[in-house]
């Protein structure tokens, strides 16, 4: 990822976490056209409702059309977003000024042009901050759809984890923060978990200090066990590391089985027919033998 793109993702993440108090989950595994998902929360915690984000960072994306800005896109991206299971919002970030704008991708706002191109206007006062909550929240998915969708979105990771002999997490817990569970470093070799380079770093922030609650809500398709002692909160450390070994649980394995069925259908299995066993009559041989002797 280019530094400008990285700066944009970091800036947008900060706004959602600090100002809207929503959970931000960056899509580090290739997910064409979607950079992150955000989950709506209220004072009691997450609501199980998601919005997908396409984040564009750089001065070049701020093209004026009258009083508003306009975003130009390719047809292939628009088709992907319109078919997405989640509502999609475009986020523009200017790293020079810090201005960050948002717009929902809705059919009524799209203007089509030649050569499979399109555009959408973004009002200059549609700034991404706490006041954007109502507009962003409109139409996001409910808890049942979220659970189904979360597995679908995690499918590349589920398949990757299933192909590895070992998978380990080092989860950062910010002891004195309400959004306690934050970045998780993923290792496919236990030798690297103590200071080695992780294979993935995934932003999976969640407002809890319970490892069980975190795993059940963020990684519902994984079982886990500690490879070190459970961290003790001494009060002196700002960040504690939970180091665990993870494996696919029944949910993860069942989902892979269903995905294989969706892609390939069911195996055709014909019933097996066994030849009936004939009852042996020990006197029959003697009878037929006597008949042959008479002839």
Secondary structure, 3 states (H helix, E strand, C coil): CCHHHHHHHHHHHHHHHHHHCCEEEECCCCCCCCCEEEEEEECCEEEEEEEEEEEEECHHHCEEECCEEEEEEEHHHHHHHHCCCCCEEEEEECCCCCCEEEEECCHHHEEEECCCEEEEEECCCCECCHHHHHHHHCCCCCHHHHHHHHHHHHHHHHHHHHCCCCCEEEEEEECCCCCCEEEEEEECCHHHCCCCCCCEEEEEEECCCCHHHHHHHHCCCEEEEECCCCCCCCCCCCEEEEEEEEEECHHHHHHHHHHHHHHHCCCCCCCCCCCCCCCCCHHHHHHHHHHHHHC
